[in-house]
Amino acid sequence: MKKLVFPLLAIWLLTHSGCKDNMPQNHFSETVKVALRDAGHTLLTANNDSTSLILPITKLSENRYELAFQNKLSITPDSLVTTISSRLKKANLPKQYIVEVINCNNDEVFYSFQIKGTTERNIVPCLGRKLPTDCYTIQVLFFEDNWRLATKMYVTLFMLFACIFIFGFFYLKKRKTTSEGGIPYSKIGDYKFYKDQNKLIKEALEIKLSTKECELMSILSVNQNQVVKREILVKEIWEDHGVFVNRSLDTFISKLRKKFKDDPSINIENVHGVGYKLEVRS
């Protein structure tokens, strides 16, 4: 089972451990801050400013960061797009993001552009229109590629169904195995239930079952520790065969209880008004 579970776990980790483009969460923020500080330096240099400070890069929300400056500056959209894009690409940061230039005095967006990963899909308006010298902050909002989100969704669903299948398979395998002679049986605690041979075996002890006892045992054994409704038992064992039933079910339940009387870990419980439950305590 471990041979199957570990590869599935590895797939899940590969698709979920990375925050952005498989970059660990604790490294992503620091990488963004370094890249934006580098971009800020380039923008100040373009303004012939080599002395004023770039203020600490601020993380405004999960995927939004702000670049701020000590002094006023002028921004040319062409230079801004090239600078931000090249620095983020160099840092191997996400290929999809929105950049906004915000005026410090009124919080209005003076310029913005969106990068979607390809030239055809990018939205970069108003190139060549230089913004006047003023106090600006630059905010960058990252968002994941649609394919990456879809991949994570599909991988998560695959993992869910794979886990259900694997655990279901081994759960059934635990209950139903094969004896040395190739005869199938079901495990009921320390007992082996041979449906095809109408018998229970525990070590050297062999207990014969009647046809009806075997049919009843078959249903209860595949529903261990679960309540099986009385009407289901009656219908499948008696009514579907056109047999009139009065207290037959209770009689055969009593007979089966006696088969397990020497084993306190197994009990057929009567759930009043509902049905019966084969309790197997490990």
C-alpha positions in Angstrom: 0.0 0.0 0.0 2.9 2.4 0.8 4.2 1.9 -2.7 1.1 3.5 -4.1 0.4 6.1 -1.4 3.9 7.7 -1.4 3.9 8.5 -5.2 0.4 10.1 -4.8 1.6 12.1 -1.9 4.6 13.2 -3.9 2.4 14.4 -6.7 0.2 16.4 -4.3 3.2 18.0 -2.7 4.7 19.0 -6.1 1.4 20.8 -7.1 0.7 22.4 -3.7 4.0 23.0 -1.9 4.9 25.9 -4.2 3.2 29.2 -3.7 4.0 30.7 -7.0 5.7 28.7 -9.8 6.7 26.1 -7.3 8.5 28.7 -5.1 8.2 28.0 -1.3 5.9 30.4 0.5 8.6 31.6 2.9 10.9 32.5 -0.1 8.2 34.1 -2.3 7.7 37.3 -0.3 11.4 38.0 0.1 12.1 37.3 -3.6 9.3 39.8 -4.6 10.8 42.4 -2.2 14.3 42.1 -3.7 12.9 42.2 -7.3 10.8 45.3 -6.6 13.6 47.1 -4.8 15.8 46.5 -7.8 13.1 47.9 -10.1 12.8 50.9 -7.8 16.5 51.6 -8.1 16.3 51.5 -11.9 13.3 53.9 -11.8 15.2 56.4 -9.5 18.3 56.2 -11.7 16.2 57.1 -14.7 15.1 60.2 -12.8 18.8 61.0 -12.1 18.2 60.3 -8.4 21.1 58.4 -6.8 20.7 59.5 -3.2 17.0 59.3 -2.1 15.8 56.1 -0.4 13.5 53.4 -1.6 11.1 52.8 1.3 10.6 49.2 2.7 8.6 47.1 0.3 5.2 46.4 1.9 3.1 43.3 1.6 -0.5 44.6 1.5 -2.2 41.3 1.1 -1.6 37.7 0.2 -0.4 38.5 -3.4 -0.2 42.4 -3.4 3.0 44.3 -2.8 3.8 48.0 -2.7 6.9 49.8 -3.8 7.3 53.4 -2.3 9.9 56.1 -2.6 11.3 58.8 -0.3 11.0 61.6 -2.9 8.8 62.5 -5.8 9.6 61.1 -9.2 8.4 61.1 -12.8 7.4 57.8 -14.4 7.4 56.9 -18.1 5.1 53.9 -18.8 7.5 52.4 -21.4 10.3 52.3 -18.9 8.1 51.2 -16.0 6.7 48.2 -18.0 10.2 47.2 -19.2 11.7 47.6 -15.7 9.1 45.8 -13.7 8.7 43.0 -16.3 12.4 42.3 -16.6 13.0 42.3 -12.8 10.1 39.9 -12.1 11.1 37.6 -14.9 14.7 37.6 -13.8 13.6 36.6 -10.2 11.4 33.8 -11.7 8.3 35.3 -10.3 4.8 34.6 -11.7 4.2 35.5 -15.3 0.8 37.0 -14.6 0.3 40.2 -12.6 -1.2 43.7 -12.6 0.8 46.9 -11.9 -0.8 50.1 -10.6 0.8 53.5 -10.2 -1.0 55.3 -7.4 -0.8 58.9 -6.5 0.1 59.3 -2.8 -2.0 62.5 -2.4 -5.4 61.1 -3.4 -4.9 57.3 -3.8 -6.0 57.5 -7.4 -4.6 55.1 -10.0 -2.6 57.2 -12.5 -1.4 54.4 -14.6 -1.8 50.6 -14.8 -1.0 47.6 -17.0 -1.5 43.9 -17.0 0.9 41.2 -18.0 -0.7 37.8 -18.9 2.4 36.0 -20.1 2.4 36.6 -23.8 2.7 39.8 -25.9 -0.7 39.1 -27.6 -2.5 38.8 -24.2 -0.7 41.6 -22.3 -2.7 44.9 -21.7 -0.2 47.8 -21.8 -2.0 51.1 -22.6 -0.8 54.7 -23.0 2.9 54.0 -23.7 4.9 57.2 -24.3 2.8 59.4 -22.0 5.1 60.4 -19.2 3.5 61.0 -15.8 4.3 64.3 -14.2 6.7 64.4 -11.2 4.8 63.7 -8.1 4.6 61.3 -5.1 3.8 57.8 -6.4 3.6 54.2 -5.1 3.7 51.2 -7.3 1.6 48.2 -6.4 2.0 44.7 -8.0 -0.8 42.1 -7.7 0.2 38.6 -8.6 -2.3 36.0 -9.7 -1.8 32.4 -10.7 -2.2 31.1 -14.3 -5.5 29.5 -15.1 -3.8 26.3 -16.2 -2.1 26.1 -12.8 -5.3 26.5 -10.9 -7.0 24.0 -13.1 -4.1 21.6 -12.7 -4.3 21.9 -8.9 -8.0 21.2 -9.0 -7.7 18.2 -11.2 -4.8 16.8 -9.2 -6.7 17.3 -6.0 -9.7 15.4 -7.4 -7.5 12.7 -8.7 -5.8 12.4 -5.3 -9.2 12.2 -3.6 -10.6 9.4 -5.9 -7.2 7.6 -5.8 -7.2 7.6 -2.0 -10.8 6.4 -1.9 -9.9 3.6 -4.4 -6.7 2.6 -2.6 -8.2 2.5 0.9 -11.3 0.8 -0.4 -9.2 -1.8 -2.1 -7.1 -2.6 0.9 -10.1 -2.5 3.2 -11.9 -5.1 1.1 -8.6 -7.0 0.7 -8.3 -7.1 4.5 -11.8 -8.6 4.7 -11.5 -11.0 1.8 -8.2 -12.8 1.2 -7.3 -16.2 -0.3 -6.4 -19.3 1.6 -3.4 -21.5 0.8 -5.7 -23.8 -1.3 -7.0 -20.9 -3.4 -10.5 -20.9 -1.8 -11.8 -17.4 -1.0 -12.8 -16.4 2.5 -13.8 -13.4 4.5 -12.1 -12.4 7.8 -14.4 -12.0 10.8 -12.0 -11.3 13.7 -10.0 -14.5 14.1 -12.5 -16.5 12.1 -12.3 -17.3 8.4 -15.8 -17.4 6.7 -15.9 -19.7 3.7 -19.1 -18.7 2.0 -18.8 -21.3 -0.8 -18.3 -24.1 1.7 -20.8 -23.0 4.4 -18.4 -23.0 7.2 -16.4 -20.9 9.7 -12.9 -21.8 10.7 -10.9 -20.6 13.7 -7.5 -22.3 13.9 -8.3 -26.0 14.3 -12.0 -25.3 15.0 -14.4 -25.8 12.1 -18.1 -24.7 12.4 -20.6 -25.9 9.8 -23.4 -23.5 8.7 -26.8 -24.1 7.2 -27.7 -22.5 3.9 -29.7 -19.8 5.6 -27.1 -19.2 8.2 -24.5 -18.9 5.5 -26.6 -16.4 3.5 -27.2 -14.3 6.6 -23.5 -14.5 7.5 -22.6 -13.3 4.0 -24.5 -10.1 4.4 -23.4 -9.4 7.9 -19.7 -10.1 7.2 -19.5 -7.5 4.4 -21.1 -5.0 6.7 -19.0 -5.5 9.8 -19.7 -2.9 12.5 -22.5 -1.5 10.5 -26.2 -1.8 11.0 -28.0 -3.8 8.4 -31.7 -3.1 8.3 -34.1 -5.9 9.2 -36.1 -5.5 6.1 -33.0 -5.9 3.9 -32.1 -9.2 5.5 -35.6 -10.5 5.3 -36.0 -9.5 1.6 -32.7 -10.9 0.4 -32.8 -14.1 2.3 -36.4 -15.0 2.3 -38.9 -12.8 0.5 -37.0 -12.8 -2.8 -37.4 -16.6 -2.8 -41.1 -16.4 -2.2 -40.8 -17.8 1.4 -43.2 -16.7 4.1 -41.4 -15.3 7.1 -42.5 -15.0 10.7 -39.7 -15.1 13.2 -37.2 -16.9 11.0 -34.7 -14.0 11.0 -34.5 -13.9 14.8 -34.2 -17.6 15.0 -31.2 -17.7 12.7 -29.6 -14.7 14.4 -29.8 -16.6 17.6 -28.1 -19.6 16.0 -25.3 -17.5 14.6 -24.7 -15.9 18.0 -24.1 -19.4 19.4 -21.3 -20.0 16.8 -19.4 -17.1 18.3 -20.2 -17.7 21.9 -16.6 -18.5 22.9 -15.3 -15.3 21.3 -16.1 -12.2 23.4 -14.7 -9.9 20.6 -17.6 -10.8 18.2 -21.2 -10.1 18.8 -24.4 -9.8 16.7 -26.2 -6.9 18.3 -29.9 -6.3 17.9 -30.4 -2.6 17.1 -34.0 -2.2 18.3 -36.5 -1.2 15.6 -33.7 -1.0 13.0 -31.9 -4.3 12.4 -28.7 -6.1 13.3 -25.0 -5.3 13.5 -22.1 -7.7 13.4 -19.7 -6.2 16.0 -16.1 -7.2 15.6 -13.8 -5.6 18.2 -10.0 -5.7 17.4 
